[in-house]
Amino acid sequence: MVDRDDVWLDAAARVQASLDADLRAEAFEMYQAESARCRLIDRDGHIRVRLRCGLEIAGDLIGVRDYPRPEGVLAVDAGGHVLLIPPAAVAGLRGGAATLREEVSTARSWGSLLRECWTAQQRVRVLGSDGRWLGGSLTFVGADYVDLQLPNEAISIPLVSVEAWDLGAEAAR
């Protein structure tokens, strides 16, 4: 003989299981929709990033809220130096965790950031696509290139050939 409470508890459990399954399915659909908006720059944690030039940089990713920068740029704290890395320079990335996209607008362009460094006569370091770091002061910021004054010469560097920028501690704040 079946107890009435057992029948009722079994029916309630089936209804709850169905509701739980629906809720999980809906939550997973929302997660998939949100994940489709996530970018490489939205990752978080300690990473090792290999650049097109072959150089590997290790450090901690810095969130957009913690370090304002131009849209679509990775900020990596690499042992006291914050490096700004365009995603196009990334050949691969290990570590870090996928996170949901932060809805923060930096509303800053590369041009405005670099012109600020130029005006301040601030020393910068630029990692070129050949894997060499060049350090000096910006003497001109054009639409698609910068002029960098090195100790013995000036060089024009197309922005698309830059793997990483080290703008110093006071830049991008």
C-alpha positions in Angstrom: 0.0 0.0 0.0 1.3 3.5 -0.9 1.2 6.3 1.6 -0.6 9.4 0.4 2.4 11.6 1.6 4.7 9.5 -0.6 2.6 10.1 -3.7 2.4 13.8 -2.9 6.1 14.1 -2.2 6.9 12.2 -5.4 4.7 14.5 -7.5 6.2 17.6 -5.9 9.7 16.3 -6.5 8.9 15.7 -10.2 7.4 19.2 -10.6 10.4 20.8 -8.8 12.9 18.8 -11.0 11.1 20.0 -14.1 11.2 23.6 -12.9 14.9 23.2 -12.0 15.7 21.7 -15.4 13.9 24.6 -17.2 15.7 27.2 -15.0 19.1 25.6 -15.7 18.4 25.5 -19.4 17.3 29.2 -19.4 20.4 30.1 -17.4 22.7 28.3 -19.8 21.1 30.0 -22.8 21.7 33.4 -21.1 25.3 32.4 -20.3 25.8 31.4 -23.9 24.4 34.7 -25.1 26.6 36.7 -22.7 29.7 34.6 -23.6 29.2 35.5 -27.3 29.9 39.1 -26.3 33.1 38.3 -24.3 36.4 39.3 -25.8 40.0 38.3 -25.2 40.5 41.5 -23.2 37.7 40.4 -20.8 39.8 37.6 -19.4 41.0 37.8 -15.8 43.9 36.4 -13.8 47.5 35.4 -14.4 48.5 34.8 -18.1 51.3 34.0 -20.4 50.8 35.7 -23.7 52.8 34.8 -26.8 53.1 37.7 -29.3 53.4 37.5 -33.1 57.1 38.4 -32.7 57.7 35.3 -30.6 58.2 37.1 -27.3 56.2 35.7 -24.3 55.0 38.0 -21.6 53.8 36.8 -18.2 51.7 38.8 -15.9 48.3 39.6 -14.4 45.5 41.0 -16.6 44.2 44.3 -15.3 40.4 45.0 -15.6 39.1 48.0 -17.5 37.8 49.6 -14.3 41.2 49.3 -12.7 43.3 50.7 -15.6 41.5 52.9 -18.2 42.9 52.4 -21.7 41.9 52.6 -25.3 39.0 50.3 -26.3 39.9 46.7 -27.1 43.4 46.6 -25.6 44.9 44.0 -23.1 46.5 45.6 -20.0 49.1 43.3 -18.4 50.9 44.0 -15.2 54.2 42.4 -16.1 56.2 42.8 -12.9 55.7 46.4 -12.2 55.3 47.5 -15.9 51.9 47.8 -17.3 52.0 46.8 -21.0 49.2 47.7 -23.4 48.9 44.9 -26.0 46.6 45.1 -29.0 44.8 41.8 -29.4 46.0 41.6 -33.1 49.5 41.2 -31.7 48.5 38.1 -29.7 49.5 34.7 -31.2 48.2 32.8 -28.2 47.3 33.2 -24.5 47.6 30.7 -21.7 45.9 31.0 -18.3 43.4 33.5 -17.1 39.8 32.8 -16.9 36.9 33.8 -19.2 34.8 36.4 -17.5 31.7 38.3 -18.6 32.2 41.6 -20.4 32.5 44.7 -18.2 30.2 47.4 -19.4 32.7 50.2 -19.0 33.6 52.7 -21.7 37.1 54.1 -21.6 36.1 56.6 -24.3 39.8 57.1 -25.1 41.5 56.6 -28.4 45.1 55.5 -29.0 45.7 58.9 -30.5 44.6 60.9 -27.4 46.7 58.6 -25.1 49.8 58.9 -27.3 49.4 62.7 -27.8 49.2 63.0 -24.0 52.5 61.1 -23.7 54.0 63.3 -26.5 52.9 66.6 -24.8 54.3 65.4 -21.5 57.6 64.5 -23.3 57.3 61.2 -21.5 59.6 58.3 -22.2 57.9 55.3 -23.7 59.0 51.8 -24.8 57.6 50.1 -27.9 57.9 46.5 -28.7 58.1 46.2 -32.5 57.0 43.2 -34.6 60.7 42.2 -34.9 60.8 41.5 -31.1 63.0 44.5 -30.2 62.1 47.0 -27.5 62.8 50.6 -28.5 62.8 53.4 -25.9 62.6 57.1 -26.3 60.3 60.1 -26.4 57.5 60.6 -28.9 58.2 63.5 -31.2 55.1 63.2 -33.4 51.8 61.3 -33.2 50.1 60.8 -36.6 46.9 59.1 -37.5 48.6 55.7 -38.1 52.2 56.1 -36.9 54.4 57.7 -34.3 57.9 59.2 -34.5 60.1 58.0 -31.6 63.3 59.8 -30.7 65.9 57.2 -29.9 69.3 58.2 -28.4 71.0 58.5 -31.9 68.2 58.7 -34.4 64.4 59.1 -34.9 62.3 56.4 -36.2 58.7 56.3 -37.6 56.7 53.3 -36.3 53.4 52.3 -37.8 50.9 51.6 -35.0 49.9 48.3 -36.6 53.4 47.0 -36.2 53.5 47.6 -32.4 53.2 44.4 -30.3 53.1 46.2 -26.9 53.4 49.6 -25.4 55.0 50.5 -22.1 53.9 54.0 -21.5 55.2 54.3 -17.9 53.5 54.6 -14.6 51.7 57.9 -15.2 50.2 57.2 -18.6 46.7 55.9 -19.2 45.5 57.0 -15.7 
